[in-house]
Amino acid sequence: MNDYVPQIINAILQQGTVHYSDIERITGKSKKTIVKYLNEVQSAVQEYGVELIRKSNVGIYFEGNIQKLSGAMGDGALQDN
């Protein structure tokens, strides 16, 4: 897992909805690279019953068992994958 993936997951968990510009500030990477990171985020969160949603003019956010994902982040489960 890319080092930025946990940072992106945390940002979405904390803010609820983020935009590409928010992730650009966190990572310093281009939108093309962020799309790749978000694909990794999507794969990482699926096992926790969470879906990554990307909607134009709305933003990027999670749906599903967010509490389980938050718990995994708190336990460091996604840090070492």
RAGILIN-V816254 format. One record per backbone hydrogen bond with DSSP energy under -0.5 kcal/mol. CO is the residue of the C=O (numbers start at 1). NH is the residue of the N-H. Records with the same first field share a line. If there is no record, write none. Layout:
CO = NH, NH
This chain:
2 = 5, 6
3 = 7
4 = 8
5 = 9
6 = 10
7 = 11
8 = 12
9 = 13
10 = 14
11 = 15
12 = 16
15 = 17
16 = 62
18 = 60
19 = 22, 23
20 = 24
21 = 25
22 = 26
23 = 27
24 = 28
30 = 34
31 = 35
32 = 36
33 = 37
34 = 38
35 = 39
36 = 40
37 = 41
38 = 42
39 = 43
40 = 44
41 = 45
42 = 46
43 = 47
45 = 48, 50
46 = 49
49 = 65
51 = 53, 63
53 = 61
55 = 58, 59
59 = 55
60 = 18
61 = 53
63 = 51
64 = 66
65 = 69
66 = 70
67 = 71
68 = 72
69 = 73
70 = 74
71 = 75
72 = 76, 77, 78
73 = 76
76 = 79, 80
